[in-house]
């Protein structure tokens, strides 16, 4: 660690994050292709037609495993605490960049923690509903009503996950230095002190 930087992410965390991100894009595109005919052209990202249908569930399991590893690593950092509740209560200050009025936060703020849990819940529901719908192996084991419910759950969970990811990306662009942290693994001491004071104090020893 240089005098002006602090390590925020290990190399394995960054690789895992980007693998999950790439898989998400592939799955979101192929999923939309099967959701509505107007999105069918997106099936081309996985080769189109039957190849896309074959690869989608396999990549879905791969994404779930990749995200699960990341989630386990970050679980303790994403527990909501009293300062997070206060942060949420002052969402107006957050949106208007009045950072000086906000309570100090740990490695992640309340917004990031809520996004984390939204992703966890969405991923679990996508996996469960996706397995029910997987025609090659499991769908024949369920009634048509169960399959219909699984399809609705899969679509809604996918929508929530995509919306969460969009917000996640926007926030990463909005807070300068965030994307760089997941690329290089480091953030400046000034960035850490300004955005995540409690975490900064815990690692700046």
Secondary structure, 3 states (H helix, E strand, C coil): CCCCEEECCCHHHHHHHHHHHHHHHHHHHHHHHHHCHHHHHHHHHHCCHHHHHHHHHHHHHHHHHHHHHHHHHHCHHHCCCHHHHHHHHCHHHHHCCCHHHCCCCCCCCHHHHHHHHHHHHHHHHHHHHHHHHCCCCCHHHCCHHHHHHHHHHHHHHHHHHHHHHHHHHHHHHHCCCHHHHHHHCEEEHHHHHHHCHHHHHHHCC
